Amino acid sequence: MKPKVKVKFKHLLLHLYVIFWVAVAIFPILWVVSMALDPRNISKPTTLTLIPPGATVDSFKRVIAHPYSGANVTFAKLLWNSTLVSGGTAFFSVLIGATAAYAFSRFKFPGRQAGMVSFLVIFMLPASAALAPLFVILTVLHIRNSLIGLVFAYTSFTLPFAIWNLKGYFDTVPKELEEAALVDGCNRNMAFFKVILPLSTPALAVTLLFGFMNGWTEWMLAWTFLTKPKSFTLAMTLYNMVGQWNTPWSNFAAFSILVSLPIIILWFLLQKYIVSGLTLGSVKG
Amino acid sequence: MKGNFKVSLPFLLMKVEDKVVNYSDIGLWEQIRRNKLAYRYILPAAIVMAIVTAYPIIYQVWMAFTNFTVVNLKNPHPAFVGLKNFIDILKNNVPLENFNFWRTLTFDVIWTFINVFFHVTIGISLAVALNTPRFAAKRFYRSLLIIPWAVPAYITALIWKNMFDTQFGAVNLLLAKLGLPHNIAWLTNPNPPIHFLSILPYSFYACLITNVWLGFPFMMVVASGALQSVPKELYEAARIDGATERQQFFEITLPLIRFAMTPAIMLGLIWTFNQFNVIYLVSGGGPLGETEILVTQAYKLVNPAGLFGVASAFGLIVFVILLFITLVTNRVSKATESVI
């Protein structure tokens, strides 16, 4: 009987430990939700309550009606800009990345090693360390203050990851499948589109998500490059909201929930792929 | 651009290892001719990278040796100044408030190691706890614990900045509720809360809590994956030999997951070293520039300072430091690889 009690006691302690960290993990989330639901539209909260008395969704309505205090931009416009930038980044990084990754995975050509290493080195460079020349060059090209320039810059930052991730996955697709297709009369391009791409859906999904997340949440380059409110993104509007002292916190909370919700939903939908990709890489060690 | 799940450099570096077939008996031109299709596949990526990455890097090297400032945006003909920008940075002779290269570098290193230490210990402890046989509600706990990873890092940073507000922030409200000292000026008090750690002000701890919150789920997930590969028979054998739980952890679990953890730890180091969002949005590098790290300082040289020449030189210095870290970490991960 005694060892059983001991095991139970051990489990109890472990549960307490895990519950402590669960509480830490969800505390900020509860705080934001509670602020967003606060009905009083007071600028600052004064107590800790989970669901404030008389909770409403008024703050959500307010930020959707007037998302940006500096100028008259609609929420729909900001949403459209964000979708355009993140969708464009995701689309181009997968499209361009997949073809390059295929070449790196299947052909042994001169410059292959050098190409892969240089993509890797660029991958490592933080955006803020490369900000100065990018700012000047995009200004000279007259696309700095536009969403196209932004998509261009984001794509270049996500491409190295896209290429590496897809190359790694293409390497695991058996060569025999492709060779069979070639014997059956496909050419290389058809083999790529009809055999490799359909088999690589998980890797393509993760790469798309990565590009989308980057475009959706990046605010630093956008804030430095864009000056016209009508081309602002949701991420930079939220950043701007924090800079304003008079913004009620319930508005900030509601807006941050609106901005992060699509990403959180996508993340949980694709979680299986993200986690398996990462742990596979590490277990292989 | 740091996404929450940016896949690691060390993971990737390992993949460089696969050997290219040696074609040395065929001429270079012949090799290029045979692989025409390969180049056609790479062309779009090469063009984009050349315009947006390679060209700016070359341009950056040139700018680093000039006195390029905001004025030169309209008239891009700055004067050549030689190594002046680099010397000014190393001598802290830059016209920007609280600029101190050496303090920033030191702080960045300390910041990185303390953060990764907490990420790894919390991550492994939770993974081991959830890996206990017949542990109830595993999946439920796991999906809640993983939430911080799913929230975009920059929104995490904004929320925590708000929570560290002196009067109305959740942290001080919670401390008050627990009857602990509250009214702590987390983000503005320049004095260190722990006296012998005199270079770490309150805002360091605020950033640390934020970044630990943000980063432990990743290590937990990697450690969970690693634990699956530890054979159960080893624990049975250890139990028969009379090993205690503590001995089992230190003699079996830890040595066996170490190899799988190493690449993730390397990633964590580089990721934290460049954690722009947390530092810039929570403490803003303040108070008095005490919590500035290299990437936030690089940003401030462009915006608001507008010192493009100095910023370029600074970017190159950061790049060299990162290259050094990568080479070291690559060596470490390779070392572990050869052991397996």
Interface residues (C-beta under 8 A of the other chain):
Chain A: K10 H11 L14 H15 Y17 V18 I19 W21 V22 V24 A25 I26 F27 P28 I29 W31 V32 K44 P45 T46 T47 L48 F92 L95 I96 G97 T99 A100 Y102 A103 F104 R106 F107 K108 F109 P110 R112 Q113 G115 M116 V117 F119 L120 V121 I122 F123 M124 L125 P126 A127 S128 A129 A130 L131 A132 P133 L134 F135 V136 I137 T139 V140 F152 A153 Y154 T155 S156 F157 T158 L159 F161 I163 W164 N165 K167 G168 D171 R188 F210 M213 N214 W216 T217 E218 W219 M220 L221 T224 A235 L238 Y239 V242 W249 F252 S256 V259 S260 I263 I264 W267 F268 Q271 I274 V275 G277 L278 T279 L280 G281 S282 V283 G285
Chain B: M1 K2 G3 N4 F5 K6 V7 S8 L9 F11 L12 L13 K15 V16 D18 V20 V21 Y23 L28 Q31 I32 R34 N35 L37 A38 Y39 Y41 I42 P44 A45 A46 V48 M49 I51 V52 T53 Y55 P56 I57 Y59 Q60 M63 F68 L73 P76 I122 S125 L126 A129 L130 T132 R134 F135 A136 Y141 L144 L145 I146 I147 P148 W149 A150 V151 P152 A153 Y154 I155 T156 L158 I159 W160 K161 N162 M163 D165 Q167 F168 A170 L173 L174 K177 W213 F216 P217 F218 V221 V222 S224 G225 A226 Q228 S229 F259 A260 M261 T262 P263 A264 I270 N274 F276 Y280 L281 L294 V295 T296 A298 Y299 L301 V302 N303 F308 G309 A311 S312 F314 G315 V318 F319 L322 L323 T326 T336 E337 I340
